[in-house]
Amino acid sequence: MKRGTPSVHPIQGDELRALRRLKRESPPHSDFVFMTERGGPFTITGFAFLVSRAGAKAGLSFKAHVHMLRHTAGYKLANDGHDTRTLQAYLGYKDIQHTVHYTELATNRFDGFWR
């Protein structure tokens, strides 16, 4: 396990409603929202397998892994103009150098620079 810093991420209204609907539709007396086809809790390994299968089904030429979701979020937020320190806190990196590469590749990093 890596030693990042914890952060709290807000859940938007539509996401919260979807999670509540999933919970209502889950088997009675279950403490879990995400469950396997066999009715057990979704494990980290199970989720990793799901992401890998989804990548293969999408025709990716490489093996998709869970950590790619984190990188995708970092690049998206950087391209949306969020500053590096905010990204660092959101993604939970202790070292700013782990965050910098998201902003280095941002296509719009100089948009509005002289306004």
A tleap script that builds the chain and sets N, CA, C and O, in Angstrom:
source leaprc.protein.ff14SB
mol = sequence {
  NMET LYS ARG GLY THR PRO SER VAL HIE PRO
  ILE GLN GLY ASP GLU LEU ARG ALA LEU ARG
  ARG LEU LYS ARG GLU SER PRO PRO HIE SER
  ASP PHE VAL PHE MET THR GLU ARG GLY GLY
  PRO PHE THR ILE THR GLY PHE ALA PHE LEU
  VAL SER ARG ALA GLY ALA LYS ALA GLY LEU
  SER PHE LYS ALA HIE VAL HIE MET LEU ARG
  HIE THR ALA GLY TYR LYS LEU ALA ASN ASP
  GLY HIE ASP THR ARG THR LEU GLN ALA TYR
  LEU GLY TYR LYS ASP ILE GLN HIE THR VAL
  HIE TYR THR GLU LEU ALA THR ASN ARG PHE
  ASP GLY PHE TRP CARG
}
set mol.1.N position { 0.846 -1.179 0.000 }
set mol.1.CA position { 0.000 0.000 0.000 }
set mol.1.C position { 0.885 1.234 0.000 }
set mol.1.O position { 1.878 1.308 0.724 }
set mol.2.N position { 0.509 2.194 -0.822 }
set mol.2.CA position { 1.254 3.442 -0.881 }
set mol.2.C position { 0.850 4.322 0.279 }
set mol.2.O position { -0.212 4.129 0.871 }
set mol.3.N position { 1.669 5.267 0.602 }
set mol.3.CA position { 1.456 6.124 1.764 }
set mol.3.C position { 1.053 7.532 1.342 }
set mol.3.O position { 1.735 8.496 1.690 }
set mol.4.N position { -0.029 7.666 0.608 }
set mol.4.CA position { -0.520 8.968 0.202 }
set mol.4.C position { -1.241 9.667 1.343 }
set mol.4.O position { -1.273 9.184 2.474 }
set mol.5.N position { -1.805 10.794 1.020 }
set mol.5.CA position { -2.575 11.520 2.026 }
set mol.5.C position { -4.064 11.310 1.760 }
set mol.5.O position { -4.484 11.289 0.604 }
set mol.6.N position { -4.852 11.156 2.795 }
set mol.6.CA position { -6.283 10.933 2.586 }
set mol.6.C position { -6.974 12.206 2.092 }
set mol.6.O position { -6.567 13.317 2.434 }
set mol.7.N position { -8.003 12.033 1.297 }
set mol.7.CA position { -8.805 13.168 0.855 }
set mol.7.C position { -10.255 12.725 0.742 }
set mol.7.O position { -10.549 11.551 0.514 }
set mol.8.N position { -11.134 13.667 0.902 }
set mol.8.CA position { -12.566 13.405 0.810 }
set mol.8.C position { -13.055 13.944 -0.522 }
set mol.8.O position { -12.781 15.092 -0.873 }
set mol.9.N position { -13.771 13.125 -1.256 }
set mol.9.CA position { -14.279 13.531 -2.560 }
set mol.9.C position { -15.801 13.632 -2.497 }
set mol.9.O position { -16.474 12.670 -2.128 }
set mol.10.N position { -16.333 14.776 -2.851 }
set mol.10.CA position { -17.788 14.916 -2.790 }
set mol.10.C position { -18.477 14.049 -3.844 }
set mol.10.O position { -17.926 13.791 -4.914 }
set mol.11.N position { -19.663 13.615 -3.528 }
set mol.11.CA position { -20.478 12.846 -4.474 }
set mol.11.C position { -21.594 13.763 -4.960 }
set mol.11.O position { -22.330 14.339 -4.159 }
set mol.12.N position { -21.709 13.889 -6.260 }
set mol.12.CA position { -22.728 14.746 -6.855 }
set mol.12.C position { -24.113 14.127 -6.666 }
set mol.12.O position { -24.235 12.930 -6.404 }
set mol.13.N position { -25.141 14.940 -6.800 }
set mol.13.CA position { -26.513 14.494 -6.585 }
set mol.13.C position { -26.917 13.302 -7.432 }
set mol.13.O position { -27.524 12.359 -6.924 }
set mol.14.N position { -26.584 13.333 -8.734 }
set mol.14.CA position { -26.968 12.222 -9.608 }
set mol.14.C position { -26.230 10.942 -9.231 }
set mol.14.O position { -26.788 9.849 -9.323 }
set mol.15.N position { -24.983 11.078 -8.810 }
set mol.15.CA position { -24.218 9.909 -8.375 }
set mol.15.C position { -24.800 9.331 -7.083 }
set mol.15.O position { -24.923 8.115 -6.934 }
set mol.16.N position { -25.149 10.210 -6.165 }
set mol.16.CA position { -25.721 9.775 -4.889 }
set mol.16.C position { -27.060 9.063 -5.110 }
set mol.16.O position { -27.340 8.042 -4.483 }
set mol.17.N position { -27.875 9.612 -6.003 }
set mol.17.CA position { -29.163 8.961 -6.302 }
set mol.17.C position { -28.948 7.585 -6.922 }
set mol.17.O position { -29.671 6.643 -6.599 }
set mol.18.N position { -27.967 7.459 -7.806 }
set mol.18.CA position { -27.678 6.166 -8.435 }
set mol.18.C position { -27.196 5.153 -7.392 }
set mol.18.O position { -27.588 3.987 -7.435 }
set mol.19.N position { -26.353 5.592 -6.461 }
set mol.19.CA position { -25.872 4.697 -5.402 }
set mol.19.C position { -27.019 4.259 -4.493 }
set mol.19.O position { -27.091 3.099 -4.088 }
set mol.20.N position { -27.903 5.183 -4.180 }
set mol.20.CA position { -29.055 4.824 -3.338 }
set mol.20.C position { -29.965 3.833 -4.052 }
set mol.20.O position { -30.489 2.907 -3.432 }
set mol.21.N position { -30.155 4.028 -5.369 }
set mol.21.CA position { -30.978 3.091 -6.140 }
set mol.21.C position { -30.335 1.709 -6.156 }
set mol.21.O position { -31.025 0.704 -5.987 }
set mol.22.N position { -29.014 1.649 -6.357 }
set mol.22.CA position { -28.313 0.366 -6.317 }
set mol.22.C position { -28.479 -0.314 -4.966 }
set mol.22.O position { -28.691 -1.525 -4.897 }
set mol.23.N position { -28.385 0.455 -3.904 }
set mol.23.CA position { -28.536 -0.094 -2.551 }
set mol.23.C position { -29.937 -0.654 -2.359 }
set mol.23.O position { -30.107 -1.733 -1.791 }
set mol.24.N position { -30.947 0.081 -2.833 }
set mol.24.CA position { -32.334 -0.402 -2.717 }
set mol.24.C position { -32.547 -1.692 -3.497 }
set mol.24.O position { -33.308 -2.561 -3.074 }
set mol.25.N position { -31.871 -1.814 -4.638 }
set mol.25.CA position { -32.039 -2.981 -5.498 }
set mol.25.C position { -31.180 -4.164 -5.063 }
set mol.25.O position { -31.339 -5.267 -5.586 }
set mol.26.N position { -30.269 -3.949 -4.110 }
set mol.26.CA position { -29.420 -5.046 -3.654 }
set mol.26.C position { -30.229 -5.977 -2.755 }
set mol.26.O position { -31.279 -5.591 -2.242 }
set mol.27.N position { -29.740 -7.204 -2.566 }
set mol.27.CA position { -30.467 -8.154 -1.724 }
set mol.27.C position { -30.721 -7.581 -0.323 }
set mol.27.O position { -29.909 -6.814 0.193 }
set mol.28.N position { -31.831 -7.951 0.276 }
set mol.28.CA position { -32.144 -7.460 1.623 }
set mol.28.C position { -31.042 -7.816 2.616 }
set mol.28.O position { -30.401 -8.860 2.499 }
set mol.29.N position { -30.836 -6.958 3.568 }
set mol.29.CA position { -29.879 -7.160 4.659 }
set mol.29.C position { -28.423 -7.187 4.199 }
set mol.29.O position { -27.554 -7.668 4.925 }
set mol.30.N position { -28.154 -6.675 3.004 }
set mol.30.CA position { -26.774 -6.621 2.534 }
set mol.30.C position { -26.157 -5.291 2.936 }
set mol.30.O position { -26.793 -4.242 2.829 }
set mol.31.N position { -24.929 -5.341 3.394 }
set mol.31.CA position { -24.213 -4.120 3.741 }
set mol.31.C position { -23.467 -3.534 2.544 }
set mol.31.O position { -22.818 -2.496 2.669 }
set mol.32.N position { -23.554 -4.183 1.402 }
set mol.32.CA position { -22.756 -3.799 0.253 }
set mol.32.C position { -23.621 -3.241 -0.866 }
set mol.32.O position { -24.743 -3.695 -1.091 }
set mol.33.N position { -23.078 -2.242 -1.567 }
set mol.33.CA position { -23.747 -1.690 -2.737 }
set mol.33.C position { -23.282 -2.441 -3.980 }
set mol.33.O position { -24.097 -2.808 -4.825 }
set mol.34.N position { -21.986 -2.667 -4.092 }
set mol.34.CA position { -21.424 -3.348 -5.248 }
set mol.34.C position { -21.196 -4.809 -4.890 }
set mol.34.O position { -20.434 -5.137 -3.980 }
set mol.35.N position { -21.878 -5.678 -5.634 }
set mol.35.CA position { -21.821 -7.100 -5.325 }
set mol.35.C position { -21.480 -7.893 -6.576 }
set mol.35.O position { -21.743 -7.459 -7.697 }
set mol.36.N position { -20.894 -9.056 -6.367 }
set mol.36.CA position { -20.560 -9.939 -7.474 }
set mol.36.C position { -21.823 -10.655 -7.953 }
set mol.36.O position { -22.883 -10.561 -7.333 }
set mol.37.N position { -21.687 -11.362 -9.059 }
set mol.37.CA position { -22.816 -12.140 -9.584 }
set mol.37.C position { -23.254 -13.218 -8.604 }
set mol.37.O position { -24.396 -13.674 -8.648 }
set mol.38.N position { -22.346 -13.628 -7.720 }
set mol.38.CA position { -22.660 -14.662 -6.731 }
set mol.38.C position { -23.220 -14.078 -5.438 }
set mol.38.O position { -23.518 -14.822 -4.503 }
set mol.39.N position { -23.367 -12.750 -5.375 }
set mol.39.CA position { -23.980 -12.122 -4.211 }
set mol.39.C position { -23.024 -11.732 -3.108 }
set mol.39.O position { -23.455 -11.310 -2.035 }
set mol.40.N position { -21.729 -11.866 -3.353 }
set mol.40.CA position { -20.746 -11.469 -2.349 }
set mol.40.C position { -20.271 -10.048 -2.575 }
set mol.40.O position { -20.585 -9.440 -3.598 }
set mol.41.N position { -19.522 -9.520 -1.634 }
set mol.41.CA position { -18.998 -8.161 -1.804 }
set mol.41.C position { -17.958 -8.117 -2.914 }
set mol.41.O position { -17.209 -9.074 -3.112 }
set mol.42.N position { -17.916 -7.011 -3.630 }
set mol.42.CA position { -16.938 -6.817 -4.695 }
set mol.42.C position { -15.591 -6.549 -4.052 }
set mol.42.O position { -15.461 -5.630 -3.244 }
set mol.43.N position { -14.597 -7.335 -4.398 }
set mol.43.CA position { -13.264 -7.169 -3.830 }
set mol.43.C position { -12.412 -6.286 -4.741 }
set mol.43.O position { -12.789 -6.004 -5.878 }
set mol.44.N position { -11.268 -5.859 -4.230 }
set mol.44.CA position { -10.327 -5.082 -5.033 }
set mol.44.C position { -9.863 -5.904 -6.228 }
set mol.44.O position { -9.758 -5.390 -7.342 }
set mol.45.N position { -9.589 -7.167 -5.994 }
set mol.45.CA position { -9.154 -8.053 -7.077 }
set mol.45.C position { -10.256 -8.215 -8.115 }
set mol.45.O position { -9.987 -8.211 -9.316 }
set mol.46.N position { -11.485 -8.357 -7.659 }
set mol.46.CA position { -12.618 -8.470 -8.579 }
set mol.46.C position { -12.801 -7.230 -9.422 }
set mol.46.O position { -13.096 -7.319 -10.614 }
set mol.47.N position { -12.624 -6.068 -8.804 }
set mol.47.CA position { -12.746 -4.818 -9.550 }
set mol.47.C position { -11.626 -4.691 -10.570 }
set mol.47.O position { -11.860 -4.251 -11.696 }
set mol.48.N position { -10.408 -5.073 -10.188 }
set mol.48.CA position { -9.282 -5.038 -11.119 }
set mol.48.C position { -9.558 -5.943 -12.323 }
set mol.48.O position { -9.259 -5.579 -13.460 }
set mol.49.N position { -10.122 -7.110 -12.070 }
set mol.49.CA position { -10.465 -8.034 -13.152 }
set mol.49.C position { -11.541 -7.428 -14.052 }
set mol.49.O position { -11.470 -7.565 -15.273 }
set mol.50.N position { -12.528 -6.765 -13.469 }
set mol.50.CA position { -13.594 -6.115 -14.230 }
set mol.50.C position { -13.022 -5.039 -15.159 }
set mol.50.O position { -13.405 -4.965 -16.327 }
set mol.51.N position { -12.114 -4.211 -14.651 }
set mol.51.CA position { -11.501 -3.157 -15.466 }
set mol.51.C position { -10.684 -3.776 -16.597 }
set mol.51.O position { -10.727 -3.297 -17.731 }
set mol.52.N position { -9.948 -4.829 -16.294 }
set mol.52.CA position { -9.154 -5.507 -17.311 }
set mol.52.C position { -10.044 -6.078 -18.415 }
set mol.52.O position { -9.747 -5.930 -19.601 }
set mol.53.N position { -11.142 -6.735 -18.014 }
set mol.53.CA position { -12.080 -7.293 -19.004 }
set mol.53.C position { -12.736 -6.202 -19.835 }
set mol.53.O position { -12.918 -6.367 -21.042 }
set mol.54.N position { -13.094 -5.088 -19.201 }
set mol.54.CA position { -13.722 -3.980 -19.933 }
set mol.54.C position { -12.746 -3.412 -20.967 }
set mol.54.O position { -13.144 -3.087 -22.085 }
set mol.55.N position { -11.468 -3.293 -20.594 }
set mol.55.CA position { -10.462 -2.807 -21.537 }
set mol.55.C position { -10.299 -3.741 -22.718 }
set mol.55.O position { -10.191 -3.291 -23.859 }
set mol.56.N position { -10.281 -5.043 -22.453 }
set mol.56.CA position { -10.165 -6.030 -23.538 }
set mol.56.C position { -11.387 -5.976 -24.446 }
set mol.56.O position { -11.269 -6.035 -25.670 }
set mol.57.N position { -12.568 -5.861 -23.828 }
set mol.57.CA position { -13.806 -5.811 -24.610 }
set mol.57.C position { -13.874 -4.537 -25.461 }
set mol.57.O position { -14.467 -4.533 -26.540 }
set mol.58.N position { -13.263 -3.459 -24.965 }
set mol.58.CA position { -13.231 -2.201 -25.710 }
set mol.58.C position { -12.211 -2.229 -26.844 }
set mol.58.O position { -12.153 -1.312 -27.664 }
set mol.59.N position { -11.408 -3.293 -26.882 }
set mol.59.CA position { -10.429 -3.432 -27.953 }
set mol.59.C position { -9.128 -2.682 -27.706 }
set mol.59.O position { -8.399 -2.389 -28.653 }
set mol.60.N position { -8.825 -2.366 -26.450 }
set mol.60.CA position { -7.564 -1.687 -26.154 }
set mol.60.C position { -6.397 -2.605 -26.499 }
set mol.60.O position { -6.476 -3.820 -26.316 }
set mol.61.N position { -5.330 -2.023 -26.990 }
set mol.61.CA position { -4.164 -2.824 -27.380 }
set mol.61.C position { -3.237 -3.098 -26.199 }
set mol.61.O position { -2.179 -3.703 -26.368 }
set mol.62.N position { -3.626 -2.661 -25.015 }
set mol.62.CA position { -2.841 -2.866 -23.807 }
set mol.62.C position { -3.781 -3.323 -22.707 }
set mol.62.O position { -4.998 -3.178 -22.819 }
set mol.63.N position { -3.220 -3.870 -21.654 }
set mol.63.CA position { -4.041 -4.322 -20.534 }
set mol.63.C position { -4.436 -3.125 -19.675 }
set mol.63.O position { -3.573 -2.405 -19.174 }
set mol.64.N position { -5.708 -2.920 -19.509 }
set mol.64.CA position { -6.208 -1.837 -18.660 }
set mol.64.C position { -6.092 -2.252 -17.203 }
set mol.64.O position { -6.367 -3.399 -16.850 }
set mol.65.N position { -5.683 -1.312 -16.361 }
set mol.65.CA position { -5.626 -1.601 -14.933 }
set mol.65.C position { -6.275 -0.464 -14.154 }
set mol.65.O position { -6.433 0.642 -14.672 }
set mol.66.N position { -6.646 -0.737 -12.925 }
set mol.66.CA position { -7.411 0.173 -12.084 }
set mol.66.C position { -6.721 1.523 -11.919 }
set mol.66.O position { -7.383 2.561 -11.934 }
set mol.67.N position { -5.407 1.521 -11.764 }
set mol.67.CA position { -4.690 2.777 -11.531 }
set mol.67.C position { -4.830 3.747 -12.706 }
set mol.67.O position { -4.648 4.953 -12.538 }
set mol.68.N position { -5.150 3.231 -13.881 }
set mol.68.CA position { -5.365 4.097 -15.043 }
set mol.68.C position { -6.541 5.042 -14.814 }
set mol.68.O position { -6.578 6.135 -15.379 }
set mol.69.N position { -7.497 4.631 -13.991 }
set mol.69.CA position { -8.631 5.508 -13.686 }
set mol.69.C position { -8.148 6.745 -12.931 }
set mol.69.O position { -8.630 7.852 -13.171 }
set mol.70.N position { -7.208 6.557 -12.031 }
set mol.70.CA position { -6.631 7.679 -11.288 }
set mol.70.C position { -5.897 8.622 -12.235 }
set mol.70.O position { -6.048 9.841 -12.147 }
set mol.71.N position { -5.099 8.051 -13.145 }
set mol.71.CA position { -4.372 8.873 -14.108 }
set mol.71.C position { -5.332 9.628 -15.020 }
set mol.71.O position { -5.112 10.800 -15.329 }
set mol.72.N position { -6.375 8.967 -15.442 }
set mol.72.CA position { -7.367 9.617 -16.294 }
set mol.72.C position { -7.985 10.810 -15.584 }
set mol.72.O position { -8.154 11.875 -16.179 }
set mol.73.N position { -8.320 10.633 -14.320 }
set mol.73.CA position { -8.888 11.739 -13.541 }
set mol.73.C position { -7.876 12.877 -13.438 }
set mol.73.O position { -8.246 14.040 -13.594 }
set mol.74.N position { -6.613 12.564 -13.179 }
set mol.74.CA position { -5.576 13.592 -13.067 }
set mol.74.C position { -5.416 14.397 -14.346 }
set mol.74.O position { -5.363 15.626 -14.307 }
set mol.75.N position { -5.339 13.709 -15.481 }
set mol.75.CA position { -5.196 14.411 -16.763 }
set mol.75.C position { -6.433 15.243 -17.078 }
set mol.75.O position { -6.320 16.372 -17.555 }
set mol.76.N position { -7.603 14.692 -16.815 }
set mol.76.CA position { -8.852 15.422 -17.085 }
set mol.76.C position { -8.909 16.696 -16.258 }
set mol.76.O position { -9.208 17.765 -16.792 }
set mol.77.N position { -8.629 16.600 -14.971 }
set mol.77.CA position { -8.684 17.771 -14.093 }
set mol.77.C position { -7.615 18.797 -14.471 }
set mol.77.O position { -7.870 20.001 -14.420 }
set mol.78.N position { -6.423 18.331 -14.848 }
set mol.78.CA position { -5.371 19.256 -15.291 }
set mol.78.C position { -5.795 19.979 -16.557 }
set mol.78.O position { -5.604 21.190 -16.673 }
set mol.79.N position { -6.370 19.251 -17.510 }
set mol.79.CA position { -6.831 19.874 -18.748 }
set mol.79.C position { -8.001 20.813 -18.523 }
set mol.79.O position { -8.242 21.712 -19.329 }
set mol.80.N position { -8.728 20.614 -17.434 }
set mol.80.CA position { -9.815 21.534 -17.085 }
set mol.80.C position { -9.292 22.795 -16.396 }
set mol.80.O position { -10.066 23.699 -16.080 }
set mol.81.N position { -7.975 22.853 -16.164 }
set mol.81.CA position { -7.369 24.058 -15.615 }
set mol.81.C position { -7.151 24.065 -14.113 }
set mol.81.O position { -6.813 25.108 -13.555 }
set mol.82.N position { -7.333 22.943 -13.445 }
set mol.82.CA position { -7.102 22.901 -12.000 }
set mol.82.C position { -5.601 22.982 -11.716 }
set mol.82.O position { -4.794 22.384 -12.428 }
set mol.83.N position { -5.239 23.716 -10.683 }
set mol.83.CA position { -3.823 23.911 -10.377 }
set mol.83.C position { -3.209 22.648 -9.767 }
set mol.83.O position { -3.907 21.778 -9.247 }
set mol.84.N position { -1.889 22.584 -9.851 }
set mol.84.CA position { -1.153 21.391 -9.441 }
set mol.84.C position { -1.323 21.067 -7.963 }
set mol.84.O position { -1.471 19.897 -7.608 }
set mol.85.N position { -1.305 22.072 -7.094 }
set mol.85.CA position { -1.460 21.825 -5.656 }
set mol.85.C position { -2.839 21.253 -5.331 }
set mol.85.O position { -2.962 20.370 -4.483 }
set mol.86.N position { -3.866 21.752 -5.998 }
set mol.86.CA position { -5.210 21.223 -5.779 }
set mol.86.C position { -5.301 19.781 -6.263 }
set mol.86.O position { -5.900 18.936 -5.598 }
set mol.87.N position { -4.704 19.500 -7.427 }
set mol.87.CA position { -4.666 18.122 -7.938 }
set mol.87.C position { -3.922 17.207 -6.969 }
set mol.87.O position { -4.344 16.075 -6.732 }
set mol.88.N position { -2.826 17.693 -6.415 }
set mol.88.CA position { -2.047 16.909 -5.462 }
set mol.88.C position { -2.920 16.501 -4.280 }
set mol.88.O position { -2.914 15.340 -3.871 }
set mol.89.N position { -3.663 17.446 -3.736 }
set mol.89.CA position { -4.521 17.159 -2.588 }
set mol.89.C position { -5.658 16.212 -2.982 }
set mol.89.O position { -5.977 15.281 -2.243 }
set mol.90.N position { -6.261 16.450 -4.134 }
set mol.90.CA position { -7.394 15.634 -4.575 }
set mol.90.C position { -6.978 14.191 -4.822 }
set mol.90.O position { -7.692 13.260 -4.452 }
set mol.91.N position { -5.821 14.011 -5.449 }
set mol.91.CA position { -5.350 12.670 -5.783 }
set mol.91.C position { -4.620 11.997 -4.626 }
set mol.91.O position { -4.337 10.800 -4.685 }
set mol.92.N position { -4.313 12.755 -3.578 }
set mol.92.CA position { -3.713 12.177 -2.387 }
set mol.92.C position { -2.222 11.928 -2.463 }
set mol.92.O position { -1.705 11.053 -1.768 }
set mol.93.N position { -1.514 12.687 -3.301 }
set mol.93.CA position { -0.065 12.527 -3.408 }
set mol.93.C position { 0.628 13.369 -2.339 }
set mol.93.O position { 0.301 14.543 -2.166 }
set mol.94.N position { 1.588 12.773 -1.621 }
set mol.94.CA position { 2.395 13.544 -0.671 }
set mol.94.C position { 3.424 14.394 -1.398 }
set mol.94.O position { 3.686 15.531 -1.004 }
set mol.95.N position { 4.008 13.847 -2.456 }
set mol.95.CA position { 5.072 14.516 -3.200 }
set mol.95.C position { 4.485 15.181 -4.444 }
set mol.95.O position { 3.842 14.519 -5.259 }
set mol.96.N position { 4.702 16.473 -4.588 }
set mol.96.CA position { 4.170 17.227 -5.730 }
set mol.96.C position { 4.679 16.677 -7.060 }
set mol.96.O position { 4.007 16.819 -8.082 }
set mol.97.N position { 5.862 16.050 -7.063 }
set mol.97.CA position { 6.424 15.524 -8.307 }
set mol.97.C position { 5.561 14.425 -8.919 }
set mol.97.O position { 5.596 14.211 -10.131 }
set mol.98.N position { 4.791 13.730 -8.093 }
set mol.98.CA position { 3.900 12.703 -8.630 }
set mol.98.C position { 2.699 13.316 -9.330 }
set mol.98.O position { 1.996 12.632 -10.073 }
set mol.99.N position { 2.462 14.586 -9.102 }
set mol.99.CA position { 1.314 15.279 -9.691 }
set mol.99.C position { 1.711 16.084 -10.914 }
set mol.99.O position { 0.898 16.287 -11.816 }
set mol.100.N position { 2.945 16.542 -10.954 }
set mol.100.CA position { 3.399 17.462 -11.993 }
set mol.100.C position { 3.200 16.907 -13.397 }
set mol.100.O position { 2.860 17.664 -14.306 }
set mol.101.N position { 3.399 15.617 -13.600 }
set mol.101.CA position { 3.296 15.080 -14.962 }
set mol.101.C position { 1.894 15.236 -15.554 }
set mol.101.O position { 1.754 15.256 -16.777 }
set mol.102.N position { 0.859 15.346 -14.728 }
set mol.102.CA position { -0.483 15.575 -15.265 }
set mol.102.C position { -0.583 16.943 -15.918 }
set mol.102.O position { -1.204 17.094 -16.970 }
set mol.103.N position { 0.029 17.936 -15.293 }
set mol.103.CA position { -0.064 19.298 -15.829 }
set mol.103.C position { 0.939 19.537 -16.947 }
set mol.103.O position { 0.705 20.397 -17.796 }
set mol.104.N position { 2.053 18.801 -16.977 }
set mol.104.CA position { 3.037 18.978 -18.041 }
set mol.104.C position { 2.438 18.660 -19.403 }
set mol.104.O position { 2.819 19.264 -20.406 }
set mol.105.N position { 1.516 17.730 -19.444 }
set mol.105.CA position { 0.927 17.307 -20.710 }
set mol.105.C position { -0.413 17.976 -21.008 }
set mol.105.O position { -1.040 17.672 -22.023 }
set mol.106.N position { -0.852 18.869 -20.152 }
set mol.106.CA position { -2.138 19.536 -20.370 }
set mol.106.C position { -2.047 20.372 -21.646 }
set mol.106.O position { -1.169 21.224 -21.781 }
set mol.107.N position { -2.955 20.122 -22.568 }
set mol.107.CA position { -2.918 20.798 -23.870 }
set mol.107.C position { -3.223 22.285 -23.766 }
set mol.107.O position { -2.823 23.064 -24.631 }
set mol.108.N position { -3.917 22.677 -22.729 }
set mol.108.CA position { -4.337 24.076 -22.616 }
set mol.108.C position { -3.623 24.811 -21.486 }
set mol.108.O position { -4.136 25.811 -20.986 }
set mol.109.N position { -2.463 24.339 -21.080 }
set mol.109.CA position { -1.841 24.895 -19.881 }
set mol.109.C position { -1.470 26.356 -19.988 }
set mol.109.O position { -1.264 27.007 -18.963 }
set mol.110.N position { -1.378 26.901 -21.203 }
set mol.110.CA position { -1.065 28.325 -21.343 }
set mol.110.C position { -2.259 29.140 -21.854 }
set mol.110.O position { -2.113 30.327 -22.146 }
set mol.111.N position { -3.414 28.527 -21.961 }
set mol.111.CA position { -4.609 29.269 -22.385 }
set mol.111.C position { -4.897 30.398 -21.392 }
set mol.111.O position { -4.943 30.176 -20.182 }
set mol.112.N position { -5.085 31.583 -21.909 }
set mol.112.CA position { -5.415 32.717 -21.059 }
set mol.112.C position { -4.269 33.185 -20.185 }
set mol.112.O position { -4.485 33.917 -19.220 }
set mol.113.N position { -3.064 32.777 -20.506 }
set mol.113.CA position { -1.895 33.077 -19.679 }
set mol.113.C position { -1.653 34.571 -19.535 }
set mol.113.O position { -1.253 35.028 -18.464 }
set mol.114.N position { -1.890 35.343 -20.597 }
set mol.114.CA position { -1.616 36.788 -20.576 }
set mol.114.C position { -2.873 37.627 -20.477 }
set mol.114.O position { -2.844 38.810 -20.817 }
set mol.115.N position { -3.958 37.064 -20.030 }
set mol.115.CA position { -5.194 37.863 -19.888 }
set mol.115.C position { -5.250 38.545 -18.574 }
set mol.115.O position { -6.214 39.255 -18.288 }
savepdb mol mol.pdb
quit
